[in-house]
């Protein structure tokens, strides 16, 4: 770790900042495997040595429970870094291809990963550590310089990141830029070699338009309404526990949380009772008093979410407190497809149940809407699994446990269509932040 006396750069003009980081990249400093591993190791030290500072910031910004901050933000990021450190040399190894049939036995060919240059990582507010530092780790592992833009909507976390990163990472190759829309706009006007943005589709379009000016490749990690199909005959008590555990984590402010449930009328009735019990089991009779339940990020999002509570019929929850930015874990039943809660990504602790006749109608319902970031299903039928895999399109497909695919670093995490462009995690981060270069060697005659 660097100590507090480590020189840091003050506020810089964005063009000068990018030029400085590009000079570092061109010097070759970021390319050696040893440098990459050193930066990842230091990033890991930051997370482990300042767990309490980070958890405090997350609680200040989101009311995030400490256990949840450790599990979903700090420890998640550490596991990703550990996996990368273990496998990085293997992932970077050049691969050979056979060209003997074209150029004879003396020729050789293959591919190698080249770092791109200077990368911009723009993070969201809902998981302001994990969704910032995991992409940053991938960019560093691939050998790039990085401009780090934390979310201004999580100001305490942004402050901690801006204070700590220069103490741990190479300040000639990594820079933090704090601020809001003006600062982000100024950054987007620069020429980067890759832009990685996590957030919503409206801003994703702004990012993509700005990137087009320089033909800069982008990764867009967006969101959407991720459905959960519940098949007839399943164990509704266990389904309800798993839905409650994933839907209401971070007070529902998770891009891959189950957005709504699709199921038949009989199963819907059983789920209503089971979800009521599961929520109480998880958060107690009064979730507002639970130290395991978070809060809404700000009043604007609170007002947006309370405006959705009039859809359908409240099964459980519905209580709100604007001053505390609290919305109880809420289940809505009898929700029609055209109601407000079904017109936008909820991104909060409200779970609608929409009734369908069965699998055929569920598949049609999903396919009639934008491709979701994730599709979940609870079913005992292999045929149902295969039909959902073959007949729907989503960024990820999970059976039995929502959101779990994020925790498998060898799986690509990303969306499709409106839910995103590109993917990362594990080896997929190396592919995202590198250029896979073709190499061919045809020797001259002796």
Secondary structure, 3 states (H helix, E strand, C coil): CCCCCCCCCCCCCHHHHHHHHHHHHHCCCCCCHHHHHHHHHHHHHHHHHCHHHHHHHHHHHHCCCHHHHHHHHHHHHHHHHHHHHHHHHHHHCCEEECCHHHHCCCCEEEEEEEECCEEEEECCCCCCCHHHHHHHHHHHHCCCEEEEECCCCCHHHHHHHHHHHHHHCCCCCEEECCCCHHHHHHHHCCCCCEEEEECCHHHHHHHHHHHHCCCCCEEEECCCCCEEEECCCCCHHHHHHHHHHHHCHHHHCCCCCCCEEEECHHHHHHHHHHHHHHHHHHHCCCHHHCCCCCCCCCHHHHHHHHCCCCCCEEEECCCEECCCCEECCEEEECCCCCCHHHCCCCCCCEEEEEECCCHHHHHHHHHCCCCEEEEEEECCCHHHHHHHHHHCCEEEEEECCCCHHHHCCCCCECCCHHHEECCECCHHHHHHCEEEEEEEECCCCC
